[in-house]
């Protein structure tokens, strides 16, 4: 019997193929060259099974893999070389860890014999990646490739998803082995899907069935668990209003009658204040971050707290829980819904109706003081809110929102519209400037049938400007909305509010973006007058391929409402 003898590099190709990988974002170099040589045959001709997207920076490869994963629900893959190539991925790895994004980063490494000698482009990737990843591992021998890749993908996509880093020494890439596929679907020390505790479910149902003022907080866990329909069934049966975290915005459609807005420091006024009035608070697939809770010493002290999450480590980490349901929300939500009293037959129906109606006055107050002036200004320079609103009104219902970080992120997530699941790509936990453009590239490959709208400020745009080369080469149909205020706007706002208006190094001198767009052959339009805005947005959305829409934004445009850092969540400011 003839043996199928192949190199470790070719084994990697087969292992990735076995995991269903279709797209790889990468950047070649010395230590990963044997793998790139193997990749050559797998990206063209009869053997083709991968698209390889050549990014312009390794950090961009990881963010692109993140964007791909966010919209597709699949594991994103990045392939880089050793040393600086590997260390350039670490910001993206940390970003994916905090935002529970399933990616696998594969980096080259010097041969085992050279480890510890300070060889050219040697770095202890496993050591530096371990604290910021779900798993990091060095594949020291070719015979371990199939097992390591299968285990990596299993860990990345299962349970609470996250990043995995594989270090691939050169000797393991060139060694020859007899190919044998492996499948890892169990790890003794790793419980990906905790067993649902029905006693906890019954306790939670008891609290909800007696609640007069229940409030649900919906996070990205609903999206990651593909439990959007289960969420709606739960909310609708019980008549519970729901706020969404920034990463959970598209878990519940914007126009759903029980949607009461976005949580957090720059979220909606009513839902933030009502967190301090509800009698039962149900957190679903979210982690009570500081941006949601404000001062934890005073947060929702009047309420019984129910927390549904797949990750036991999130229970009681920041907010003390009365009932914890540790399980996949795809499983826990239907179990809970089955025990919930039908609101239409409940004696609490009137009280729940009054509770939901109590949001309206606060919503109206925010609309008058903040929203209408932000999205429908009558004079002065362009505002970020009106730009986002103009794009949201004209974009397709299934459009994907991608943002960079800063004021552009806060305005975009507030005023975009969400009608379709998996519609938000943004850096939530780490707040990574430069995330937007490469994540948007990844999103166009993860959801090629959907319009991808990427909002960026002038600061974030210049942190990832090199990826215009990737967009040019791939003709990635990213609709880039550059909101240019010549400031690092979010820092400027905080300087104005808390640092006596001392604008320390936040003013920016910017290049001519039109010339840059011309250099990359990307269609470009600039808008300085609001009468031209709608027409420019229409041109952007109807132009095939990529497009840059630059909008000249008011320099001191402030994001409101705002809960000042360290203050109570209900201390929201509607004006400065």
N, C-alpha and C positions, 0 to 999 in steps of 0.2 A: 504494500500500500504506500503510495506516494504521500509524503508529508507536505503540508502547505507552509513552507518556510518563508518568513517575511521579516523585515526589520521592525524595530520598536516604533519607528515613525509611521510605517504603514499600518501597524497594529492600531495606532492611535486613530488613523483615518477610519478603519473598520469599526472601532469602538464608538466613535462619534456617529458614524452611519447607523449603527445599531440603536443608538439613543434617539434617532429621528432628527438629528441636526440637519438643518437646511442652509443656514447662514452663519458665517464666521466673520467677525470683525477683528482685524489684526494688522500687525506691522512687523516685518521680518528683521532678522539680525543674525549675528554670527552663531550664537549658541543654539538657535532654533532652526538653523538652515537645513539640517537633514529633514526636519518635519515639513518645512516649506517645499523642499524638493519632492517629498511624497505627496504633498497637497496638489502639486502641479497637475498630476494625472486625474485627480478627483474633482477638478474644477473646469474640465473641458473634455470634449470628445465623448465617446460612448460611456466612459466610466463616470461622467460628471454626476455628482450628487450634492455638491456644496457650491454656494456662492460665497466667494471671499471678497470682503469689502475692505480695500486698503484705506485705512484712516490716515490722518496726518500727525497724530500724536497718540501714544498708548493710553493716556487717560481718556481720550475720545473713544477708543475701542471699547473700554469698559462701560462708559456712559451709553454708547450705542447699543451694547448688549443689554443694558438696563432698559432702554426705551423699547427695544424689541421684546423683551420679556414682559414688560408692563402691559402692552397692548395685545400680545398674542397669547399670554398665559403659558408659554413655553420657556425653557431654559435658554438664556442668552449665552453666547460663547465668545470669548476674546482670546487671541493667540499673539504672544509677544516674545521677545528675546529676554536674555538675562540682564542683570545689573540695572542700569537706568531704565531699560525697557520694562523690567519687572517692577521697580519702585515707582515708576510713573503710573502704574495701575492702582496704587494703594488708596488714593483718594476715592476712586470709583468703587473699590472693594468696601471701604468703610461706608460709603454712601448706600450701597446695596444692603449692607448689614443692618443699618439703622432703618431702612425702608422696606426690609423683608423682600428683597427682589432676588429671584433665583437666577444666578449666573454662575458659569464656570470659567475661571481664568487659568489658562495654561501658559506657563512661561518656560523658556529655555533655561538651562543652567550649565555651568562648566562640568566637565567629566568628573566622576566621583574621585578619581585619583588626584585631581587638582583641588578638591574642596579643602578649605582651611589654609590654603597657601596664599591667599589674597591674589588669586589669578585674575587676569583681565576680565572685567565685568562679572566678577563673582560677588554675590551678596546672599545672605541668609534669608531667602524669601519666606521659607516656612516659618522661621522665627518671627519675622516682622509682621507676617500676615495672620498669625495665629490669633491674636487678640481681637481682630476685626473681621473674622470670617467664621462660618459655621464649621469648616474643616479645612486644614491645609496639610498637604502631604507631598513628600518627595518620592517620585517614581525612580528608584535606583536601578532597576533592572527591567529589561524589555518584557520579561515574562509576567510582570505585574501590571502592564498597561491596561489590559482588558478589565481586570478586577478594579483597579483604581478609578478608571473612567466611569464604570457602572456605579460604583459606590459614590463617586462625586456627584453624579446626576441624581441619584436617589436622595442624597442628603440635601442637595440644592433645592429640589422641587417638593420634597415631602414636608409634612408638619408645617411649622412656620418657615416659609422659604427663606433663602439667603444665599450668600456667595460662598463658593468653594474655590480654593487655589491649589493648583497642581504644579509642582516644580519638576521639570523634566530634564535631567542631566543629559549631556550630549552622548555619553556612552550608551545609555538606555535607548536612545533614538536610533543608533546604528547597529546595535546588537541584533543578531538573527535568532528567531524563535520559531517553534511550531505553533501556528495560530490556533487558539482555542477561545471561543467567545465565553464571556462570563456574564452572569446576571445577579446583581445584588438587590434584594428586596427586603432584607432583614439585617439589622445590626443589634446585637444583644444589648448593648448599653444605651441604645437610642430608641426612645419611644416616640415615634413621629405623630401617632394619632392616639391620644389618651382615651381610655374607655369612659364612655359617658356615664356619669353618676346620676341615676334617676332620682335619688333622694334629694340631690341639689336642685334638679329640675323641678321637683314638686314644691320645694321650699320657695323657689323663685316664682313659680306660678301662683302660689298662695299670696305672696306679697303683691304681685301685679293685679291679681283679681280683687284685692281690697284697696288698691291705690285710687285716689281721687285725682291726683295730678302726676301721672307717670310721664317720664321723658326718656326717650332712647337716644343714645349717642352712637352713631354708626361710623366705623372705621374701615380701613382698607382690608381687614380680615374677611369682610363679606365678599369683596372682589376676589381675593386670593382663594377663597373657598368656593367660588362660583355659586354663592348663596343669595344672589340678588332676588330671585323669585321667592325664596323662603323668607327673606326679610320682609318683603311686601305682604306676604300672607300673614305673618306675625303682627305687623303694625296695623294692618287693616282689620283683622279680627278683633283686636283690642282697642282700636281707635287711639293709638299712641302717637303723638307728634315726635318727629325725629330730626335731630341735628346731625350734620356730617362733618367729619374731620377733613382737612385739606386733601389727604390721600384717599379718602372715602367718598369724595364728592359725587362720583358717577355710580356709586352703589345704589342710589335712589334717584330717579329722574328729577330734574329741577322743577318740573311742573306737577309732581305728585302732590295731592292735597295735604298729605301728612308731613311733607318736607318743610321744615321751619328754618332752614338756612345753614350756614357754615359756622362751626365752632372756632374758638381760638382768639388769640390776641387781636386780630384784625377781621374776625368773623362778623356775624350778624348780631345786632343789638339785642333783639328779643330772646333768642335762644341762649345767649350768654347770661342774661339776667335771670331767665327762667330756671337755669341750673341751680340757682340759689333759692328757688321757690318750690320745686317739685318735691313730692313725697317719696317717690321711688325713681331711682335713676338706673337705667339699664344700659350698660356699656357693652357694645357688640363688636368684637374684633378691633379694638383700639387700645392704646397703651397709656392713657392719662399723662401725656407729655406736659411739660411746664407751659408750653404755648397754649394748651387747652385749659389747664386748671387755674392758672395764675397762682395766687398764694394758696398752697395746699392746706395750710392751717385753718383756713376758713372755707374751703371748697365743699359745697354741698353737704354741710354738717347736719342739715335738717332732714336729709333723705336717707332711705335705705338704699344701699348700693348693691346692684347685681352686676356681675362681670362675667361675660362670655368670652373666652379666649382659648386658643389652642396651646398657648405657651404659658405653662404654670408659673414661670419666673415673673410674669407681668402681674400676677395676682398679689395685691397688697404691697406692691413695690413703691408706688407713689400715693395711692389712695386706699384707705382701709375698706375692704369689701365685706358686706354682710352675707352674701351668697355668691359662691364662685362655681361656674360651670366650665370645667376645663375639657374642651373637646373642639373638634372642627365644627364651625357654625353651620355647615351644610347638614350636620347631624343634630346639633343641639337646638337649632331654631325650630325645626319641625316637631321635635319632642316637646319643646316648651309650648309651641302653638296649640298642640293637641290638648293641653291642660288649661288653656286660657279660656275664660268665659266669653261667649259671644257677646260683644258689646250691645248689640241690638236687643238682647234679652236681659241685659244687666240693669240692676237698679242704679248703677253708677253712670249710666248713659248720659244723663243730663249734666252731671258734674264734669264728666270728661269733655262734653261739648263746650261747657263754660270755660274749662281749662284751655282748650284749643283756641277758643275765641279771645282769650286774654292776651294771646300773642299779637293780635291784630293791631291794637293801639300802639304798641311798641314798634311793630313793623312800619306802621304809618309814620311814626316819629322819625325813624331812620330814613325812610324814603324821602320825606320832606327836607330833612336837614343835611343828608349825606348823599343818598343815591341819585335823586333827580339832578342836583347840581353837578354831580360827577359824570353822569352819562348824557345829560342834555343841557350843557352849559349854553348860555345865550351870547356870551362875549368873551374876549380875552383869548389867550393862546389855547392850543389843543390840550386836552387832558387825557391821561391814560385811561380813565374809566370810559370816556366816550369812544376811544379807539377800540377798546376791547368789546364794548357793546355793539359797535358798528360791524365788527367782524362776526360776533356771535349771531347777530340778526341775519346775516347773509350766508353764513356757512351752513353746510349740510347738517342735518340732525345728528348724524353719526360722526361728526368731526371730532378729531382728537386734539385736546389741548396739551401742548408742551410749553413749559416755561423755564426760563432761567431763574435766578434767585435775586431778590431785591424787591423794589416797589412793583416792578413788572409782574412778578409772581403773585403778589398780594392783590393787585387790581385785577389781574387776569382770572385768578381762581374765584374772586368775588363776582365778577360780571359775565363770565362765560356761561353758556347753557349746556346742560348735560342731559341727553336723551338716551344714551346708549352706554352699556357697561364698558369698563376698561377704557375710559376716555380721558384720564388724567395722568400725565407724566410730569412730575416735578420733584425736586429734591427737598423732602420734608424734614427729616431728622438731622441731616448734616448741613443742609443749606449751602450747597456747592455751586458757587458761581462758575460759569463755563459748562454747566451741565446741559443747557438747553439745546444748542445746535446739534451736538452728537447724539443726544437722546432722541431728537426729532428724526435724524437720519435712521436710527434703529427702528423707530416707530413706522417709518414708511416701508420698511422691509417686513415688519411684524404684522402690519395691517395695510397691505398695498391698495386695497379697495377703498380706503377711507382718506379723507382730507386731513392733513396734519398741519395745524397752525401753531407756530412757535413764536411766543412773545419773549423779547429780550430787551434789556436796557443796554445803553452804550458801554457800561462797564463789563457786563457779562458777555456781550457780543465780542469784545476784544480779548476775552479770556479763552475763546474757542474759535477765533476767526480763521485759524488755519484749516478748519474743517470745511470751509467753503471749497477747498480743493477736492474733498471727498464728494461734496454735493455736485460740483462741476463734472467730475469724472463719472459719477453714477447717474447724473441727472435726477437725483432724488427729489421728488416733488414736494419739498418743504416750503411752506408759505411762511416766510420769516417776517415778523412784524417788529421792527427796531424802533423802540420808543426812546428817543434821544432827548435827554434833558441836560446834557453836559455836566451831570453830577453823578456821583455814587449816591443815588437818591435816598435810599433807606437810611444810610449812615448820616447823610445830610439832615434828614428829618429828625433823627435822634439828637444830633448836635444842636438843632434849633430848639428842640423841646427840653433837653436835659443838660446841655453843655453851653448855655448862655450864647447860643448862635455862633460859637467859635467854629467855623467851618475849616477844620484842620485837614487839608489834603483830600477833600472830596470833590473839588472842582476839576473837571477833566477837559483837556484840549483834545479834540477828536479829529481824525483824518476825514478826507472826503470819501464818504461811503459810496457815492455814485461811481467814482473812479475805481474803487475796489471791486464793486459789482461788475463794472465793465471788464476789469482784468480777469475775472473768473467767468465772464460770459453769461452772467445771471441777470435776467430782466429786473429793472429797478424803477421805482417811482417814489418821489418825495412829496409829502404833504405838509404844508405850513398853514393852510387855511381850511377851516372845517367844512366850507362849502364844497371842497374837493374830496372830502374823506370818503363818502359812500362810493363815488365813482372809482376811486383808486382801489378800494377794497374789492369792488366787483371785478376790476381788471385783474387783480392779484388772484382771486379765486377762480377765474375763468381762463387763466393762462396755464397751459400745460407745463409741467415741470416746475423747477424751483422759481421763487420770486422773492425779492426784497422790497418791502414797503417801509420806508423810513418816515417817521412822524416826528415833527418838531414839537416837543412837549414843554409845557410850562415848567420852569426850573424849580419852583417851590411847590409843586403839586404834592399834597400830603395824603397818605393813606389813612382813612377813617372809616368806621370807629376804631378805637384803639384802647386796649387795656394796658396801662403802663407796666413795665416789668416789675414783678414782685408785689403788685397790687391784687386786690380781690377781683375775681372774674366779673363781678357785677359793677366794678368801678370803671365801666367803659366810657370813654370820652367821645362825644359826637362832634365836638369842635375843639380847636386849639385856641 
